[in-house]
């Protein structure tokens, strides 16, 4: 069941793109420079910043170039259990 307050994948991606833009600008890095540092094409950087769409590989490269790869490696590492059933299932895997 989808909650009415639940964000769509597009909204989540755009929020991430906006945070990455703020980080890039805070570090005073141009789109062109970020592309060169990361090995991601300038077109992909621009598309990501405008639409939130990018491959996971390119996204990871951008995070490394901006020095925030630790944020990605920590993703999902501390997700709390939502129910006792999840706890039980998690112990058997």
C-alpha positions in Angstrom: 0.0 0.0 0.0 1.3 3.4 -0.9 1.1 6.2 1.6 -0.2 9.5 0.3 2.9 11.2 1.8 5.3 8.8 0.1 7.5 10.5 -2.5 7.8 9.2 -6.0 11.2 8.0 -7.4 11.3 11.1 -9.5 10.9 13.4 -6.4 13.6 11.4 -4.5 16.0 11.6 -7.4 15.4 15.3 -7.9 16.0 15.9 -4.2 19.3 14.1 -4.4 20.3 16.0 -7.6 19.5 19.3 -5.9 21.7 18.4 -2.9 24.5 17.3 -5.2 24.2 20.7 -7.0 24.5 22.6 -3.7 27.5 20.5 -2.7 29.2 21.1 -6.1 28.6 24.8 -5.9 29.7 25.0 -2.3 33.0 23.4 -3.4 33.1 25.9 -6.3 33.3 23.2 -8.9 31.8 23.7 -12.3 29.8 21.1 -14.1 32.6 20.8 -16.6 35.2 20.3 -13.9 33.1 17.7 -12.1 32.7 15.8 -15.3 36.5 15.9 -15.8 37.3 14.8 -12.2 34.7 12.0 -12.2 35.1 10.6 -15.7 31.4 11.2 -16.3 30.4 13.0 -19.5 29.4 16.6 -19.2 26.0 15.7 -20.8 25.4 13.1 -18.1 26.2 15.6 -15.3 23.8 18.2 -16.9 21.1 15.6 -17.4 21.4 14.5 -13.8 21.2 18.0 -12.4 18.2 18.8 -14.6 16.2 15.6 -14.4 17.7 13.4 -11.6 18.4 10.7 -14.0 21.8 9.0 -14.1 23.3 5.5 -13.9 24.3 4.2 -10.6 27.9 3.8 -11.8 28.0 7.5 -12.9 26.3 8.6 -9.7 29.0 6.8 -7.7 31.7 8.4 -9.7 30.3 11.9 -9.0 30.1 11.1 -5.3 33.7 10.0 -5.3 34.7 13.2 -7.2 32.9 15.3 -4.6 34.4 13.4 -1.7 31.1 12.0 -0.4 31.5 8.3 -1.2 31.2 7.5 2.5 27.6 8.6 2.3 27.0 5.9 -0.3 28.8 3.1 1.5 26.7 3.8 4.6 23.5 3.6 2.6 21.1 1.0 4.1 23.7 -0.1 6.6 21.6 0.9 9.7 18.0 0.3 8.5 15.9 -0.6 11.6 13.6 -3.6 11.5 10.0 -2.7 10.9 8.5 -5.8 12.5 9.4 -8.9 14.6 8.8 -10.9 11.4 11.7 -8.9 9.7 13.9 -9.7 12.7 13.2 -13.4 12.5 13.6 -13.5 8.7 16.9 -11.5 9.0 18.4 -14.1 11.3 17.8 -16.9 8.9 19.5 -15.3 5.9 
